[in-house]
């Protein structure tokens, strides 16, 4: 059963939109949440980051399957920005999964069968018009409202970044996702593949994220907000290597 959860086949989909809010915290607040094989991906050796990704997917399916066999889901993911050094000495930037949510029990079931993404099912309402996008969930105590057609957008008031160029480095999602089995010291590496990935800054009108209201995130400040739209996306089959401390 463990091998089934290790992302045993590639998956492809189409991102109608991926809206990501990134929260900055003192690195000491997040260190205890990641496994020993990973290190925090920090800014100025002070700030570490949690990404809240809200993704509208279309025709998600095992890679190579006909499009008509795919399913449309909405996904919300909570991830920490991390780094990992492979056995070959390559330094990878990626994400460590804290929790995942979806609006469909089918996605929750198969997501937990074939991944370690910790899916739960929740209510998700997604609304957009020519200027506004709103993602909300009563069960998850979440509501995010953004303006996506504005120009000259300012960074959030308490962001640690000086400009959008700095903020872009922590826009997410990053190419790699990591899972760790402490008992076997095995690291599962999942690589995402995409083209024309150009995150666009958005203005956050208001936000409430229940997950980030936990005590361990009490020092979190909104650092940036980006959106990408209409992007084909693929996750490669997971690969495993043994971590050597």
RONUKE-214210 format. One record per residue (C-alpha): x, y, z; residue number from 1. Coordinates in steps of 0.1 Angstrom, whole numbers, plus 5000, padded with zeros to 4 digits. Layout:
N
+------+------+------+-----+
:    u :    v :    w :   k :
+------+------+------+-----+
:    X :    Y :    Z : NUM :
...
+------+------+------+-----+
//
This chain:
245
+------+------+------+-----+
:    u :    v :    w :   k :
+------+------+------+-----+
: 5000 : 5000 : 5000 :   1 :
: 5029 : 5024 : 5007 :   2 :
: 5042 : 5020 : 4972 :   3 :
: 5008 : 5030 : 4958 :   4 :
: 5010 : 5062 : 4977 :   5 :
: 5043 : 5071 : 4962 :   6 :
: 5029 : 5088 : 4931 :   7 :
: 5033 : 5056 : 4910 :   8 :
: 5024 : 5072 : 4877 :   9 :
: 5025 : 5105 : 4859 :  10 :
: 4994 : 5128 : 4861 :  11 :
: 4984 : 5156 : 4837 :  12 :
: 4958 : 5183 : 4838 :  13 :
: 4951 : 5219 : 4827 :  14 :
: 4953 : 5247 : 4852 :  15 :
: 4924 : 5271 : 4844 :  16 :
: 4938 : 5292 : 4872 :  17 :
: 4963 : 5289 : 4901 :  18 :
: 4960 : 5316 : 4926 :  19 :
: 4987 : 5316 : 4953 :  20 :
: 4990 : 5336 : 4985 :  21 :
: 5023 : 5334 : 5002 :  22 :
: 5027 : 5341 : 5039 :  23 :
: 5060 : 5350 : 5055 :  24 :
: 5070 : 5339 : 5090 :  25 :
: 5101 : 5340 : 5111 :  26 :
: 5120 : 5309 : 5101 :  27 :
: 5120 : 5296 : 5137 :  28 :
: 5082 : 5293 : 5135 :  29 :
: 5083 : 5267 : 5107 :  30 :
: 5115 : 5247 : 5114 :  31 :
: 5097 : 5221 : 5135 :  32 :
: 5071 : 5214 : 5107 :  33 :
: 5096 : 5201 : 5081 :  34 :
: 5114 : 5167 : 5082 :  35 :
: 5152 : 5164 : 5089 :  36 :
: 5161 : 5159 : 5052 :  37 :
: 5148 : 5193 : 5042 :  38 :
: 5158 : 5229 : 5050 :  39 :
: 5137 : 5260 : 5048 :  40 :
: 5140 : 5281 : 5017 :  41 :
: 5145 : 5315 : 5034 :  42 :
: 5147 : 5351 : 5024 :  43 :
: 5175 : 5372 : 5041 :  44 :
: 5181 : 5342 : 5064 :  45 :
: 5152 : 5355 : 5084 :  46 :
: 5119 : 5347 : 5067 :  47 :
: 5104 : 5313 : 5057 :  48 :
: 5072 : 5309 : 5037 :  49 :
: 5039 : 5290 : 5036 :  50 :
: 5020 : 5290 : 5002 :  51 :
: 4983 : 5287 : 5000 :  52 :
: 4975 : 5276 : 4965 :  53 :
: 4939 : 5276 : 4951 :  54 :
: 4938 : 5258 : 4918 :  55 :
: 4910 : 5252 : 4894 :  56 :
: 4920 : 5221 : 4874 :  57 :
: 4904 : 5206 : 4842 :  58 :
: 4906 : 5170 : 4829 :  59 :
: 4930 : 5157 : 4856 :  60 :
: 4939 : 5122 : 4847 :  61 :
: 4969 : 5097 : 4845 :  62 :
: 4992 : 5109 : 4818 :  63 :
: 4984 : 5093 : 4784 :  64 :
: 4948 : 5087 : 4792 :  65 :
: 4922 : 5102 : 4769 :  66 :
: 4910 : 5137 : 4778 :  67 :
: 4874 : 5125 : 4782 :  68 :
: 4885 : 5103 : 4811 :  69 :
: 4898 : 5133 : 4831 :  70 :
: 4879 : 5151 : 4859 :  71 :
: 4876 : 5187 : 4869 :  72 :
: 4884 : 5195 : 4905 :  73 :
: 4892 : 5225 : 4927 :  74 :
: 4922 : 5221 : 4949 :  75 :
: 4935 : 5241 : 4979 :  76 :
: 4970 : 5233 : 4991 :  77 :
: 4991 : 5244 : 5021 :  78 :
: 5028 : 5241 : 5015 :  79 :
: 5061 : 5252 : 5030 :  80 :
: 5089 : 5264 : 5007 :  81 :
: 5119 : 5241 : 5012 :  82 :
: 5152 : 5230 : 4998 :  83 :
: 5166 : 5195 : 4994 :  84 :
: 5201 : 5182 : 4984 :  85 :
: 5200 : 5150 : 4964 :  86 :
: 5225 : 5121 : 4968 :  87 :
: 5242 : 5135 : 4936 :  88 :
: 5246 : 5168 : 4953 :  89 :
: 5220 : 5187 : 4933 :  90 :
: 5202 : 5214 : 4953 :  91 :
: 5164 : 5214 : 4946 :  92 :
: 5139 : 5241 : 4955 :  93 :
: 5104 : 5228 : 4962 :  94 :
: 5075 : 5224 : 4986 :  95 :
: 5067 : 5203 : 5016 :  96 :
: 5030 : 5195 : 5020 :  97 :
: 5011 : 5203 : 5051 :  98 :
: 4976 : 5197 : 5040 :  99 :
: 4954 : 5195 : 5008 : 100 :
: 4917 : 5201 : 5003 : 101 :
: 4894 : 5195 : 4974 : 102 :
: 4857 : 5200 : 4965 : 103 :
: 4852 : 5164 : 4953 : 104 :
: 4852 : 5132 : 4974 : 105 :
: 4865 : 5113 : 4944 : 106 :
: 4897 : 5134 : 4943 : 107 :
: 4901 : 5131 : 4980 : 108 :
: 4899 : 5093 : 4979 : 109 :
: 4922 : 5087 : 4949 : 110 :
: 4945 : 5115 : 4961 : 111 :
: 4951 : 5098 : 4994 : 112 :
: 4954 : 5064 : 4977 : 113 :
: 4982 : 5075 : 4953 : 114 :
: 4999 : 5103 : 4972 : 115 :
: 5009 : 5116 : 5006 : 116 :
: 4991 : 5149 : 5001 : 117 :
: 4968 : 5145 : 5031 : 118 :
: 4935 : 5154 : 5012 : 119 :
: 4902 : 5162 : 5029 : 120 :
: 4870 : 5172 : 5012 : 121 :
: 4855 : 5206 : 5018 : 122 :
: 4830 : 5230 : 5002 : 123 :
: 4846 : 5254 : 4978 : 124 :
: 4829 : 5282 : 4959 : 125 :
: 4848 : 5298 : 4930 : 126 :
: 4835 : 5330 : 4914 : 127 :
: 4851 : 5352 : 4888 : 128 :
: 4841 : 5380 : 4866 : 129 :
: 4862 : 5404 : 4844 : 130 :
: 4878 : 5420 : 4874 : 131 :
: 4873 : 5399 : 4905 : 132 :
: 4881 : 5364 : 4917 : 133 :
: 4867 : 5350 : 4949 : 134 :
: 4874 : 5316 : 4965 : 135 :
: 4854 : 5307 : 4996 : 136 :
: 4847 : 5278 : 5019 : 137 :
: 4825 : 5278 : 5049 : 138 :
: 4838 : 5245 : 5063 : 139 :
: 4874 : 5256 : 5059 : 140 :
: 4868 : 5292 : 5071 : 141 :
: 4883 : 5306 : 5039 : 142 :
: 4875 : 5335 : 5018 : 143 :
: 4900 : 5352 : 4994 : 144 :
: 4890 : 5381 : 4971 : 145 :
: 4914 : 5395 : 4945 : 146 :
: 4914 : 5420 : 4917 : 147 :
: 4932 : 5404 : 4887 : 148 :
: 4931 : 5432 : 4861 : 149 :
: 4947 : 5460 : 4880 : 150 :
: 4980 : 5477 : 4870 : 151 :
: 5007 : 5491 : 4893 : 152 :
: 4998 : 5467 : 4921 : 153 :
: 5015 : 5473 : 4954 : 154 :
: 5030 : 5446 : 4976 : 155 :
: 5010 : 5438 : 5007 : 156 :
: 5017 : 5463 : 5035 : 157 :
: 5038 : 5441 : 5057 : 158 :
: 5056 : 5421 : 5030 : 159 :
: 5093 : 5415 : 5037 : 160 :
: 5100 : 5419 : 5000 : 161 :
: 5112 : 5452 : 4986 : 162 :
: 5097 : 5447 : 4951 : 163 :
: 5079 : 5422 : 4930 : 164 :
: 5111 : 5409 : 4915 : 165 :
: 5121 : 5396 : 4950 : 166 :
: 5086 : 5384 : 4957 : 167 :
: 5085 : 5364 : 4924 : 168 :
: 5111 : 5339 : 4938 : 169 :
: 5085 : 5328 : 4963 : 170 :
: 5054 : 5328 : 4940 : 171 :
: 5050 : 5290 : 4938 : 172 :
: 5042 : 5264 : 4930 : 173 :
: 5078 : 5253 : 4926 : 174 :
: 5089 : 5224 : 4904 : 175 :
: 5095 : 5199 : 4931 : 176 :
: 5074 : 5184 : 4959 : 177 :
: 5089 : 5163 : 4987 : 178 :
: 5077 : 5136 : 5011 : 179 :
: 5098 : 5119 : 5037 : 180 :
: 5095 : 5085 : 5054 : 181 :
: 5115 : 5089 : 5087 : 182 :
: 5115 : 5052 : 5094 : 183 :
: 5133 : 5043 : 5062 : 184 :
: 5149 : 5077 : 5055 : 185 :
: 5134 : 5076 : 5020 : 186 :
: 5127 : 5109 : 5002 : 187 :
: 5099 : 5109 : 4976 : 188 :
: 5106 : 5135 : 4949 : 189 :
: 5078 : 5146 : 4926 : 190 :
: 5086 : 5169 : 4897 : 191 :
: 5061 : 5192 : 4880 : 192 :
: 5065 : 5201 : 4844 : 193 :
: 5049 : 5232 : 4828 : 194 :
: 5056 : 5257 : 4800 : 195 :
: 5049 : 5294 : 4797 : 196 :
: 5048 : 5298 : 4835 : 197 :
: 5045 : 5335 : 4841 : 198 :
: 5029 : 5344 : 4875 : 199 :
: 5011 : 5377 : 4874 : 200 :
: 5008 : 5398 : 4906 : 201 :
: 4973 : 5404 : 4919 : 202 :
: 4958 : 5429 : 4944 : 203 :
: 4943 : 5412 : 4974 : 204 :
: 4911 : 5429 : 4984 : 205 :
: 4905 : 5408 : 5015 : 206 :
: 4915 : 5374 : 5028 : 207 :
: 4907 : 5349 : 5056 : 208 :
: 4924 : 5316 : 5057 : 209 :
: 4913 : 5294 : 5086 : 210 :
: 4943 : 5271 : 5083 : 211 :
: 4967 : 5300 : 5088 : 212 :
: 4948 : 5310 : 5120 : 213 :
: 4964 : 5282 : 5140 : 214 :
: 4987 : 5293 : 5169 : 215 :
: 5018 : 5281 : 5151 : 216 :
: 5012 : 5306 : 5123 : 217 :
: 5003 : 5335 : 5146 : 218 :
: 5033 : 5356 : 5133 : 219 :
: 5024 : 5351 : 5096 : 220 :
: 5021 : 5382 : 5073 : 221 :
: 5009 : 5382 : 5037 : 222 :
: 5040 : 5385 : 5016 : 223 :
: 5027 : 5383 : 4980 : 224 :
: 4999 : 5371 : 4957 : 225 :
: 5002 : 5358 : 4922 : 226 :
: 4980 : 5341 : 4896 : 227 :
: 4988 : 5319 : 4865 : 228 :
: 4961 : 5310 : 4841 : 229 :
: 4955 : 5285 : 4812 : 230 :
: 4986 : 5263 : 4817 : 231 :
: 4990 : 5226 : 4808 : 232 :
: 5006 : 5209 : 4838 : 233 :
: 5021 : 5175 : 4844 : 234 :
: 5035 : 5157 : 4875 : 235 :
: 5061 : 5131 : 4867 : 236 :
: 5060 : 5097 : 4884 : 237 :
: 5075 : 5099 : 4918 : 238 :
: 5111 : 5088 : 4924 : 239 :
: 5126 : 5077 : 4957 : 240 :
: 5161 : 5080 : 4971 : 241 :
: 5176 : 5073 : 5005 : 242 :
: 5186 : 5104 : 5024 : 243 :
: 5221 : 5103 : 5040 : 244 :
: 5225 : 5127 : 5069 : 245 :
+------+------+------+-----+
//
